[in-house]
Amino acid sequence: MCAVPPGAPPDFASGFGPNAATRASRIGDGFATMTPDRHLVEEFRSVGGASKPVISGVKVFWSEGRDKAFDLVHRLWPTEMLPGELTQILRTLRTSSRRADSSHWRRSVRP
């Protein structure tokens, strides 16, 4: 349990592409992104977010073997490594699953 801080909490705006990063710099108290993308952060900071905080999230997974880990992570989060705004504009998980094959994961993740 903790006490509620005085005042409203900061309102972080999320963004997956350059237009969203620009909008976030205007409307948010900070920028939140789940894909640590240097270009989006630079865009956010260059158009008005220079003094505002940027936060990011990341999923971490551990497994006995690399192939087993790739297969399980891809099953749990099939759209995680899709670039930019693609996960936001795809209509259904079924549609996105067709585009998010595990070969994309294997090319995107460094050992």
Contact map, one row per residue, 1 for C-alpha under 8 A:
111000000000000000000000000000000000000000000000000000000000000000000000000000000000000000000000000000000000000
111100000000000000000000000000000000000000000000000000000000000000000000000000000000000000000000000000000000000
111110000000000000000000000000000000000000000000000000000000000000000000000000000000000000000000000000000000000
011111000000000000000000000000000000000000000000000000000000000000000000000000000000000000000000000000000000000
001111111000000000000000000000000000000000000000000000000000000000000000000000000000000000000000000000000000000
000111110000000000000000000000000000000000000000000000000000000000000000000000000000000000000000000000000000000
000011111000000000000000000000000000000000000000000000000000000000000000000000000000000000000000000000000000000
000011111100000000000000000000000000000000000000000000000000000000000000000000000000000000000000000000000000000
000010111110000000000000000000000000000000000000000000000000000000000000000000000000000000000000000000000000000
000000011111000000000000000011000000000000000000000000000000000000000000000000000000000000000000000000000000000
000000001111100000000000000111000000000000000000000000000000000000000000000000000000000000000000000000000000000
000000000111110000000001000111110000000000000000000000000000000000000000000000000000000000000000000000000000000
000000000011111000000001001111110000000000000000000000000000000000000000000000000000000000000000000000000000000
000000000001111100011001000000111000000000000000000000000000000000000000000000000000000000000000000000000000000
000000000000111111011001000000111000000000000000000000000000000000000000000000000000000000000000000000000000000
000000000000011111011000000000001010000100000000000000000000000000000000000000000001100000000000000000000000000
000000000000001111111000000000000000000100000000000000000000000000000000000000000001100000000000000000000000000
000000000000001111111100000000000000000100110000000000000000000000000000000000000000000000000000000000000000000
000000000000000011111110000000000000000000000000000000000000000000000000000000000000000000000000000000000000000
000000000000011111111111000000000000000000000000000000000000000000000000000000000000000000000000000000000000000
000000000000011111111111100000100000000110110000000000000000000000000000000000000000000000000000000000000000000
000000000000000001111111110000000000000000110011000000000000000000000000000000000000000000000000000000000000000
000000000000000000111111111000000000000000000000000000000000000000000000000000000000000000000000000000000000000
000000000001111000011111111101100000000000010000000000000000000000000000000000000000000000000000000000000000000
000000000000000000001111111111100000000000011011100000000000000000000000000000000000000000000000000000000000000
000000000000000000000111111100000000000000000001100000000000000000000000000000000000000000000000000000000000000
000000000000100000000011111110000000000000000000000000000000000000000000000000000000000000000000000000000000000
000000000011100000000001111111100000000000000000000000000000000000000000000000000000000000000000000000000000000
000000000111100000000000101111100000000000000000000110000000000000000000000000000000000000000000000000000000000
000000000111100000000001100111110000000000000000100111100000000000000000000000000000000000000000000000000000000
000000000001111000001001100111111000000000010000000111100000000000000000000000000000000000000000000000000000000
000000000001111000000000000001111100000000000000000001110000000000000000000000000000000000000000000000000000000
000000000000011100000000000000111111000000000000000001111000000000000000000000000000000000000000000000000000000
000000000000000000000000000000011111000000000000000000011100000000000000000000000000000000000000000000000000000
000000000000000100000000000000001111100000000000000000011100000000000000000000000000000000000000000000000000000
000000000000000000000000000000001111110000000000000000011000000000000000000000000000000000000000000000000000000
000000000000000000000000000000000011111110000000000000000000000000000000000000000000000000000000000000000000000
000000000000000000000000000000000001111111000000000000000000000000000000000000000000000000000000000000000000000
000000000000000000000000000000000000111111100000000000000000000000000000000000000000000000000000000000000000000
000000000000000111001000000000000000111111110000000000000000000000000000000000000000000000000000000000000000000
000000000000000000001000000000000000111111111000000001000000000000000000000000000000000000000000000000000000000
000000000000000000000000000000000000011111111100000000000000000000000000000000000000000000000000000000000000000
000000000000000001001100000000000000001111111110000000000000000000000000000000000000000000000000000000000000000
000000000000000001001101100000100000000111111111110000000000000000000000000000000000000000000000000000000000000
000000000000000000000000100000000000000011111111111100000000000000000000000000000000000000000000000000000000000
000000000000000000000000000000000000000001111111110000000000000000000000000000000000000000000000000000000000000
000000000000000000000100100000000000000000111111110000000000000000000000000000000000000000000000000000000000000
000000000000000000000100110000000000000000011111111000000000000000000000000000000000000000000000000000000000000
000000000000000000000000110001000000000000011111111110000000000000000000000000000000000000000000000000000000000
000000000000000000000000000000000000000000011111111100000000000000000000000000000000000000000000000000000000000
000000000000000000000000000000000000000000001001111110000000000000000000000000000000000000000000000000000000000
000000000000000000000000000011100000000000001000111111000000000000000000000000000000000000000000000000000000000
000000000000000000000000000011100000000000000000101111100000000000000000000000000000000000000000000000000000000
000000000000000000000000000001111000000010000000000111110000000000000000000000000000000000000000000000000000000
000000000000000000000000000001111000000000000000000011111000000000000000000000000000000000000000000000000000000
000000000000000000000000000000011111000000000000000001111100000000000000000000000000000000000000000000000000000
000000000000000000000000000000001111000000000000000000111110000000000000000000000000000000000000000000000000000
000000000000000000000000000000000110000000000000000000011111000000000000000000000000000000000000000000000000000
000000000000000000000000000000000000000000000000000000001111100000000000000000000000000000000000000000000000000
000000000000000000000000000000000000000000000000000000000111110000000000000000000000000000000000000000000000000
000000000000000000000000000000000000000000000000000000000011111000001000100000000000000000000000000000000000000
000000000000000000000000000000000000000000000000000000000001111100001000000000000000000000000000000000000000000
000000000000000000000000000000000000000000000000000000000000111111011000000000000000000000000000000000000000000
000000000000000000000000000000000000000000000000000000000000011111011000000000000000000000000000000000000000000
000000000000000000000000000000000000000000000000000000000000001111111000000000000000000000000000000000000000000
000000000000000000000000000000000000000000000000000000000000001111111100000000000000000000000000000000000000000
000000000000000000000000000000000000000000000000000000000000000011111110000000000000000000000000000000000000000
000000000000000000000000000000000000000000000000000000000000001111111111000000000000000000000000000000000000000
000000000000000000000000000000000000000000000000000000000000111111111111100000000000000000000000000000000000000
000000000000000000000000000000000000000000000000000000000000000001111111110000000000000000000000000001001100000
000000000000000000000000000000000000000000000000000000000000000000111111111000000000000000000000000001000000000
000000000000000000000000000000000000000000000000000000000000000000011111111100000000000000000000000000000000000
000000000000000000000000000000000000000000000000000000000000100000001111111111000000000000000000000000000000000
000000000000000000000000000000000000000000000000000000000000000000000111111111100000000000000000000001001000000
000000000000000000000000000000000000000000000000000000000000000000000011111111000000000000000000000000000000000
000000000000000000000000000000000000000000000000000000000000000000000001111111000000000000000000000000000000000
000000000000000000000000000000000000000000000000000000000000000000000000111111110000000000000000000000000000000
000000000000000000000000000000000000000000000000000000000000000000000000111111111000000000000001100110000000000
000000000000000000000000000000000000000000000000000000000000000000000000010011111100001000000001100100000000000
000000000000000000000000000000000000000000000000000000000000000000000000000011111100000000000000000000000000000
000000000000000000000000000000000000000000000000000000000000000000000000000001111110000000000000000100011001000
000000000000000000000000000000000000000000000000000000000000000000000000000000111111011000000000000100000000000
000000000000000000000000000000000000000000000000000000000000000000000000000000001111111000000000000000000000000
000000000000000110000000000000000000000000000000000000000000000000000000000000000111111000000000000000000000000
000000000000000110000000000000000000000000000000000000000000000000000000000000000011111110000000000000000000000
000000000000000000000000000000000000000000000000000000000000000000000000000000000111111111000000000000000000000
000000000000000000000000000000000000000000000000000000000000000000000000000000100111111111000001000000000000000
000000000000000000000000000000000000000000000000000000000000000000000000000000000000111111000000000000000000000
000000000000000000000000000000000000000000000000000000000000000000000000000000000000111111100000000000000000000
000000000000000000000000000000000000000000000000000000000000000000000000000000000000011111111011000000000000000
000000000000000000000000000000000000000000000000000000000000000000000000000000000000000011111011000000000000000
000000000000000000000000000000000000000000000000000000000000000000000000000000000000000001111111000000000000000
000000000000000000000000000000000000000000000000000000000000000000000000000000000000000001111111100000000000000
000000000000000000000000000000000000000000000000000000000000000000000000000000000000000000011111110000000000000
000000000000000000000000000000000000000000000000000000000000000000000000000000000000000001111111111000000000000
000000000000000000000000000000000000000000000000000000000000000000000000000001100000001001111111111100000000000
000000000000000000000000000000000000000000000000000000000000000000000000000001100000000000001111111110000000000
000000000000000000000000000000000000000000000000000000000000000000000000000000000000000000000111111110000000000
000000000000000000000000000000000000000000000000000000000000000000000000000000000000000000000011111110000000000
000000000000000000000000000000000000000000000000000000000000000000000000000001101100000000000001111111010000000
000000000000000000000000000000000000000000000000000000000000000000000000000001000000000000000000111111111000000
000000000000000000000000000000000000000000000000000000000000000000000110010000000000000000000000000111111100000
000000000000000000000000000000000000000000000000000000000000000000000000000000000000000000000000000011111110000
000000000000000000000000000000000000000000000000000000000000000000000000000000001000000000000000000111111111000
000000000000000000000000000000000000000000000000000000000000000000000100010000001000000000000000000011111111100
000000000000000000000000000000000000000000000000000000000000000000000100000000000000000000000000000001111111100
000000000000000000000000000000000000000000000000000000000000000000000000000000000000000000000000000000111111110
000000000000000000000000000000000000000000000000000000000000000000000000000000001000000000000000000000011111110
000000000000000000000000000000000000000000000000000000000000000000000000000000000000000000000000000000001111111
000000000000000000000000000000000000000000000000000000000000000000000000000000000000000000000000000000000011111
000000000000000000000000000000000000000000000000000000000000000000000000000000000000000000000000000000000000111
